[in-house]
Amino acid sequence: MAPSAQLQRAQAAVKAMKLIGFDQAKAKAVLKKLLKVYENNWEYIEAENYRLLADSILDDQESVDPEVNGTDAAASDAPEVSRKRLRHRQEDSDHFPLTVEAAEETSPQRPKLVRSPEDHPTNFRGKMIKPVEAQCPHDGEGSSLSPHAIRKNGLTREKAPQNSHNCQELSPVSGRVVPRMTRSNNPANVPYFEKGKSSSLVMQERDKHEPCGTSGNLICYKEPKMEPDTEVPRDIVAVGSSSNTDMSVDEVPCYISDNYMPIALPPPYGIPSGTAANHGTARKGGFLWANASTGANSQDAPINENEKHLKVSVQKETRFCTNTDIASSITGEVKLSLSSDCSDFRMPSIESVFKMVEDRCLKSYKILKPDFSLMNLMKEICQCTVDLAAESSKDEQEEARKVIPLLEPLKRAQSPSPSHGMVRRSSAGSLDLVPLEIPREGLNSHGGINGIQENSAPESSGHNVSQSLAIIPQEDHAVSAPHPPHDENDIAKGEERVRISLINEFTSEKFPAYFHYIARNAVYQNAHVNFSLARIDDEDCCLNCFGDCLSAPIPCACTRETGGEFAYTLDGLLKAEFLNECISMNRDPDKHHHIYCKDCPIEKSKNEHMPDACKGHLVRKFIKECWIKCGCSKQCGNRVVQRGISRNLQVFFVADVKGWGLRTLEELPRGAFVCEYVGEILTNIELYDRTIQKTGGARHTYPVLLDADWGSEAGLRDEEALCLDATFYGNVGRFVNHRCFDANLVEVPVECETPDHHYYHLAFFTTRKVEALEELTWDYGIDFDDRSHPIKAFKCLCGSRFCRDRVRSS
Ligand SMILES: C[S@@+](CC[C@H](N)C(=O)[O-])C[C@H]1O[C@@H](n2cnc3c(N)ncnc32)[C@H](O)[C@@H]1O
């Protein structure tokens, strides 16, 4: 053989040994001797992934006292010892017929596991799990089996060259596809991983001669063998190395439970292979956390009668094509995901994965309660991560508080401009949007305050803390949470029926400042929002309807709110008459009816003890949609808003001052529902308390009052005077920018769940046909002329020729 070829093969052999944990020098020394003994016959040495070499090294380690004899002693008798070992294993193979191999670290492909009885009729009695690509060392898909695994599993072969032959013949690197077996011809429902399908689960027929439950029946899924004495291993044993921490970054242990074909469970997304998380926490609480990108992940693992600890090689390069969130902390800051590196990966349902793992855990670890939930455990992991992170930031806040006095008295009564940041209808019918002031407390690492990105104020670095500003801790609120991750391909993270992409073509600001996407309103704390069915009287719903109420000859009871007529057309659009009325209310509020409440929540929040008289609230037109107590179907034409966003929308960066905005990527007809304004449901007082905490020039503000019916009730309780704040939690509605007068969206109150009008949905409908790529705008109703609000929220740049701000300035 040409020297260079020799060298290459030698290097490959040493590398393979290194991959499974052998010392390189030792491997070289033993290899040299083997070559001598076998007269450079590489076939023997390379067979079965250098089995001979591995065995010889092991023998060398066992039989030779290195202190005295060094490595030399191994060489002379290595072949003999190996042959003995082989004979032993031939016998053992009846009981331990499986092999496991791993992908070479440079291989982008995971080795595919097949189990195909007919492929290996003699050696493995039809029960082999064979990583196809990894069988032959020449194929560049080098695989590894830890020395420990080799010993424990007692892998069988008659003679190395024979297996080498088998390997080439039966398990070519590419091309062979194991035929899918149907469930019907698979009585044991044994899952295995189909070659070429990476992780796709298919059913493989079990050897009918092998009764389930024998030691050889290791792939039995339905009746796993119980091991009463199985101890939950505290840590994963890093086989082939002295401890876990000794492992190379290319190796990760995976624990294989008895009697199961493990499925591939990759590590949490974002944890790079080789990190402590991979090594140390790969199997927390006894769960399998094998790395899908390991090549020889758990699916490839051999299983024997005892608990197995296998070490598999991890590919350095990982391509994640599938990414599925499986658990999250309450507010979504920390998530656990499953990823796959294969394009044709078909993710099994998370429920089935959890079920399988839970079953295994219950069987293996008897200390688990029957109601043990893996999902809860995962969520707990996420939440603990958040809590621990919060603890450290709390410490920082404590430090800040020592320096900055709390100005609690600034709350409520002493504040001259209490409705900071709040949008509300003024007496003139317009909405007042009063600016927020940003406190200097709670400045976080994102340059924001308690999670709010603060871009405009130069002193927002957090070090120039002004004593004149209020410092009100709000540890309990999500604003202290870290910035949640966003997906530019879908900022809604799958919460909506459609994806909503995000794009910034102008600046480096990749994502909007802190906020967490929610598709439905959520109560922050004290808001009294009672969705109970009992509150909905029979006459407030259409109990006896069926299918689509819009097609029924007589309008259903739900039209009571809209004068016995549906607000929607058969095409799902808002009827012109209804729409015109809503537009008119927004554009010309003075022409519409107002109600003046006795104890106006707005005035009360300004001055609790001596509130001013109510400035009036516009009496709005409501849509009442059919809901779950109704007899009609979810597809009923009188259920539009509750079905959520269906249009192709995009969040895009408009300009520096305005920030982000929302646009449509498709043409929208007049009267089309676009989206809701979704946020946290706060009481008016909560909003007040919250907004005075963030005093000082927040770039954007997001609260909206739900005051459409405040005037109709004499004594509105605090917990019934509600608003929506989309600052921290919200949907795409929070990105809709303001346009004076001729905005292309109009907001309409929509009632679904509650018969009263304390709580309702605020839905945006198009006021006209909107072209694709047009920005969507909404008239916030800001009265720029209202001098009672000393600071207006923003300098309006709506560009409308009817701009109220421009008129005022000029
Ligand atoms: C509900 S948010 C809209 C989304 C916001 N642009 C963002 O980037 O998150 C309202 C804020 O957007 C900005 N904004 C909206 N309309 C504007 C306009 N016509 N001119 C200037 N700023 C505007 C203001 O800062 C306002 O407080």
The ligand as a MOL file (V3000), in Angstrom:
LIG
                    3D

  0  0  0     0  0            999 V3000
M  V30 BEGIN CTAB
M  V30 COUNTS 27 29 0 0 0
M  V30 BEGIN ATOM
M  V30 1 C -49.1440 52.2900 19.8610 0
M  V30 2 S -47.5230 52.7690 19.5610 0 CHG=1
M  V30 3 C -47.3080 52.4550 17.8630 0
M  V30 4 C -46.0740 51.5840 17.6040 0
M  V30 5 C -44.7750 52.2830 17.7660 0
M  V30 6 N -44.4950 53.0820 16.5840 0
M  V30 7 C -43.6410 51.3510 18.0150 0
M  V30 8 O -42.5760 51.4670 17.4170 0
M  V30 9 O -43.7900 50.4700 18.8540 0 CHG=-1
M  V30 10 C -47.7280 54.5140 19.6730 0
M  V30 11 C -46.4470 55.2410 19.6040 0
M  V30 12 O -45.9350 55.2730 18.2760 0
M  V30 13 C -45.4580 56.5610 17.9310 0
M  V30 14 N -46.3270 57.1320 16.9110 0
M  V30 15 C -47.4690 56.6050 16.4790 0
M  V30 16 N -48.0100 57.3810 15.5360 0
M  V30 17 C -47.2130 58.4250 15.3620 0
M  V30 18 C -47.2590 59.5850 14.5380 0
M  V30 19 N -48.2360 59.8240 13.7010 0
M  V30 20 N -46.2490 60.4640 14.6340 0
M  V30 21 C -45.2450 60.2440 15.4660 0
M  V30 22 N -45.1340 59.1690 16.2890 0
M  V30 23 C -46.1200 58.2700 16.2300 0
M  V30 24 C -45.5480 57.3640 19.1910 0
M  V30 25 O -44.3250 57.2870 19.8490 0
M  V30 26 C -46.6060 56.6730 19.9910 0
M  V30 27 O -46.4610 56.8410 21.3700 0
M  V30 END ATOM
M  V30 BEGIN BOND
M  V30 1 1 1 2
M  V30 2 1 2 3
M  V30 3 1 2 10
M  V30 4 1 3 4
M  V30 5 1 4 5
M  V30 6 1 5 6
M  V30 7 1 5 7
M  V30 8 2 7 8
M  V30 9 1 7 9
M  V30 10 1 10 11
M  V30 11 1 11 12
M  V30 12 1 11 26
M  V30 13 1 12 13
M  V30 14 1 13 14
M  V30 15 1 13 24
M  V30 16 1 14 15
M  V30 17 1 14 23
M  V30 18 2 15 16
M  V30 19 1 16 17
M  V30 20 1 17 18
M  V30 21 2 17 23
M  V30 22 1 18 19
M  V30 23 2 18 20
M  V30 24 1 20 21
M  V30 25 2 21 22
M  V30 26 1 22 23
M  V30 27 1 24 25
M  V30 28 1 24 26
M  V30 29 1 26 27
M  V30 END BOND
M  V30 END CTAB
M  END
